[in-house]
Amino acid sequence: MAGERSTYRTLIIVTISLFVVAILFSALRRPTVWRSEGSWNVGHSTGIGVVDIEGFIGSSEATIRLIEEYAERDNILGILININSPGGITVSSDEIYRALVRARETGKPIVAYMGIVAASGGYYIACAADTIVAHPASTTGSIGVIIEYPVAAELFDKIGLRWETVTTGPYKSMGSPYAEPDERHRIWFQEVVDDSYEQFLEVVRESRGLEEETLLQYADGRVFTGRQAAEWGFADRTGDLHDARGLIGRMTGLGSDPRLHRPARPRRVTLWDVILGEGIADLATELGLGPVHGPRVLWLMR
């Protein structure tokens, strides 16, 4: 028994060590993690503001700030949303969606382009646009909700580790990794998932005007291509980023080749930031790790 526990302890140490190495390696190899600093500096010439939705949707603050900047600037006549995301946290996706809806209320047209992947929360954001252009080979759909959390009770039992939890009620420890899932917790998590799913459907209904039969037929978590999305009414047309740029240009009267504005590139999170602990949150968001503790409600393609 002692030898078996020693083996499990060794496995845990090795796993943690590999995780730390992976974080450090990612900090060196992933130059796309950026920290926002200073002015957006989108320029003063007339053109289109671009909002890039890239990777896992974690924090929404910087994206919302950019959308609001575009909405306020007189020289920005429209917004192009360039989406390459499998989705992410429900609240963050909805906050970006709402910011885009507010921007539309200013009278500025919005076009969403669905690139490599625009699924789940990524598609949810696209629904804020006046027109959705989907690359024919894009991976989209995945309209649904997922709650996930680890269960390590059996592992702790094997290594002789107990975790005592005192709560104010039977539901306070929902999603705890230290105990076997309770059936009452499973039932309530399903209630949460169902309600979040209905909120997702409400947005798609309002923005796309789909018949209920068509909506429910394909909004069951399945993924589909951009061409299928256009055929079934989840997108308006197929095309590439060039086509989306031309469309928003014509909608704003700037022609088929409008000037595009993006924010000035902020400072990159460096390995030194990670070592000092200053860039770990940014890096975790980029890697799709999200919050460490507790279950997460996600509009995310798996």
HUGI-V775547 format. One record per run of one state. SS is the DSSP state (A for helix, B for strand, O for the rest). FROM is the first residue (numbers start at 1). TO is the last residue. Records with the same first field share a line. If there is no record, write none. Layout:
SS: FROM-TO / FROM-TO
This chain:
O: 1-1 / 30-33 / 36-46 / 55-56 / 58-60 / 73-75 / 86-86 / 105-108 / 120-120 / 127-130 / 135-138 / 142-145 / 149-152 / 159-182 / 209-211 / 219-222 / 233-236 / 239-240 / 252-259 / 262-266 / 269-270 / 277-279 / 288-295 / 301-302
A: 2-29 / 61-72 / 90-104 / 121-126 / 153-158 / 183-208 / 212-218 / 226-232 / 241-251 / 271-276 / 280-287
B: 34-35 / 47-54 / 57-57 / 76-85 / 87-89 / 109-119 / 131-134 / 139-141 / 146-148 / 223-225 / 237-238 / 260-261 / 267-268 / 296-300
